[in-house]
Amino acid sequence: MNLLQAERDTLDAYLPGFDKYLSEIPLLELERPGGGALQKFRELGGPALLVPAEYEGKGASLPDAVRIQRAVGSRSPSLAVATTMHHFSVASLVELTAAGNGFEWAMLMAIAENSWLLSSGFAEGKPGQHILTPTMRGRPADGGITVSGTKKPCSLTWSMNLMSASVAVADPSTGTDRLAVVLIPADSAGIERAPFWQTTALAGAESDQVTLTEVFVPEALIFYPQDGESMDPIQARGFVWFELLISASYLGAATNLAERAIARGRGSDEERAGLAIELEAMAAALEHVASAATTSDNDALLARALYARFATERAIERVVMSAAAALGGMSFIESPEVAYLLGATRALAFHPPSRAAAAGPIARYLAGGPLTL
């Protein structure tokens, strides 16, 4: 089948044999916690995908990463979502390294050498909460800070080697809080993990609960973004990677349903072609934004990433309903996979920022203001 051929070829070029491995395991087995796909991803060096070659990584470009996540999402939505969170954290480290802020390059080399997985403990999951508002707090300590708080859901709860997170750090001199981004080794004293995710959809992403109690973080693993409500340039570019990769992941899951309809010849030629037209148009949009990632206008780049993300979200809603209808009621009845994919693909709407939260900032940006999420 030609659908997804380019994406799967790209995945094979970076992680040979991984697509074949995923294709031979039933979808619902891949989607359960501890299904083995994350371990295989690590064995093949997947955590190093976005680490630049100069730091011993695989050096995947953002356009290639978009194709890879779509290919992975077509086999296992949970794996695509979990690895997107890892890639987002790695991409942020890459941006920090490019800015020359510290020893982030050494962390990148360690990730590549050891196939470390990074969870993403940034603010999300609470209605009405600002995208940059931390869920954890830090206080100054000798040589660093101590961090306390709970992150739920936290991707890769059980498989992470490092936790990347946003923290509100108390500044005794001003009596105010300062935003920090920290890297915390998963085996640090004071970290506890507990079940949290109750639904079967995307359970394989290990999005459970991580609680930190007075966890020490040394200065070398702390980054302070620019002050203010808007994202600083490094954060903005990191979120561009996130929006494109998470969109590609769910686009891949939606493509799984379209593949089923096309392979079985269900629906009319016009209906089957229509599924591919919608999917490929969104893939082209995501890849186009990814190819422009070298631009220095971070507001314009992030705005385009958000346009593509929200357009993809709507296209997925249309495609999965049309594909399920083409497959027919018996396919829905005979296999839980169709219902699973219908539910799992809807979760793109739950990743930050929501369409409602982004509408105001986008409208103000269109009128000539800065883009401040």
Secondary structure, DSSP 8 states (H G I E B T S, - for coil): --TTHHHHHHHHHHSTTHHHHHHTS-HHHHTSTT-SHHHHHHHTTGGGTTS-GGGTS----HHHHHHHHHHHHHH-HHHHHHHHHHHHHHHHHHHHHHHT-SSHHHHHHHHHHHT--EEEE-S-SSTT--TT--SEEEEEETTEEEEEEEEEEETTTTT-SEEEEEEEEEETTTTEEEEEEEEEETT-TTEEEE----SSTTGGG--EEEEEEEEEEEGGGEE---SSSS--HHHHHHHHHHHHHHHHHHHHHHHHHHHHHHHTT-S-HHHHHHHHHHHHHHHHHHHHHHHTTT-S-HHHHHHHHHHHHHHHHHHHHHHHHHHHHHH-HHHHHH-HHHHHHHHHHGGGGGSSS-HHHHHHHHHHHHTT-----
